[in-house]
């Protein structure tokens, strides 16, 4: 009993350490003054100013467009790569998975600098300019491994003979892939897409090295604002981003719970 009580207290302290700063940020996004230590009154002024700030809104729209395009492309590429990796033999599969995991454990600054040098190389030969295109390519590059990481466990949970069984029953390889394999791995595909989308929204280091003057993401805009003076508008913006992420995670968990419940009911019947 004492061990369980200690574990609960420890978890409570960890959660407090992680989330108290966020809650303080949310509270001071409604502060009437620019003070970051004294709450002097409730106001929505900073949210109104936020939505009138053309620089922030433009960066937000640009970030969302890049995140959606990169996430969709990474999900398609990562899912196809996972299907190919799953069909490999044990040793080649292990080698490819280790290579795939390198970008995940690799420091972001190394990835960012290497992509910047790659784009500089092509810019001198193909008239490639830093901006929207380089940002999308960079985001797809670091999103693909996370999709593979989410999809591969679904193959391990699936019956390995399912694909051949579908073909024996008259399905073509493409039909078996579309109607049998994809529904089985779809939770992993959705998780990979959501993780890619979240990382694209959040990324700063790689975007900093691969962006140009014509196209910048929201984290870069926030960084340039904080270098001058921290405005309560940033608190308001951070609050909205935090709430959006929470809503996405709640919806994702609801969908996964429903799928698990339906699968359990189907097996019991």
Buried (B, 14 or more C-beta within 10 A) or exposed (E): EEEEEEEEEEEEEEEEEEEEEEEBBBEBBBBEEEEEEEBEEEBEBBBEBBEEBEEBEBBBEBBBBBBBBBBBBBBBBBBBBBBEBBEEEEEEBEEBBEEBEEBEEEEBEEBBBBBBEBBEEEEEEEEBEBBBBBBBBBBBBBBBBBBBBBBBBBBEEBEEEEBEEBBEEEBEEEEBBEEBBEEBBBBBBBBBBBBBBBBBBBBBBBBBBBBBEEBBBBBBBBEEBEEEEEBBBBBBBBBBBBEEBEEBEEEBEEEEEEBEEEEEEEEEE
